Structures are given as C-alpha cells and as structure tokens.
C-alpha cells in the first residue's frame, strides 16, 4: 500500500483544511499509511487530536518555517512516504524543500485558487519542487 504525508500550514479552519483532513481520513480508512503535519497552534491540530491519525505540529510559516523544514525533513526520512501532499501555499516552500532533502517521495501540491501562478523566478522555483500540481 502507498503511504503519504499530508501537510497543511494554515492557522485557521476553512474549506482547504476540511478537504485535507477528509482526504487523510479517507486514505487511512482504505488501509494506506497516512501521517499529517499541521501548523503548530492551528485549528487543524485541535481537530487532528480527535482523530486516530498519526500527526505532528510544526512551525511551517515565516522564519520559523526554516527550522520547521529541517524538522520535517527528519520526520520524512524516518517515515519514508511515497507521497508528500502539500495543501497550502504558506508551507509550500518549506515542505517542498524538506521533501526534496528527505529522499525521493513524490511531491504533490493542491492549489485551491483560480489565480494563475505568479511569474518570475520565485514562482517557477516554488513549483519546480513539485511533481504534480492539482
């Protein structure tokens, strides 16, 4: 069975968090090993604590995201997931860098917006970390 790490670095609770948590629960219910990493202190961590999913809270935003990225890379090396699925733009870069430094998981990013990806080198670099964009 494939394994995945679902990552959501948003602080609040909205449609994206409903979708990412629902996906993780559905994958786990199918028998797939599924871990979750959420932003420390977020509403999602409160909701994850009410589930059977294995999860961790890390800082994935701003300057703390650099430290969180190193911690996440360490977790990913230990877990050895097949897929790292990033669900928000705030943790996209730290989580993408962590996944790339951890080995060879496929990196998927979900964009829940109709706005085009920003041009320029930063936009290109950000999405170069991904194998697939949904």
Helices and strands as residue ranges (DSSP letters): E 3-8, H 15-29, E 33-39, H 43-48, E 54-58, H 64-79, E 83-86, H 92-102, E 106-109, H 120-128, E 132-133
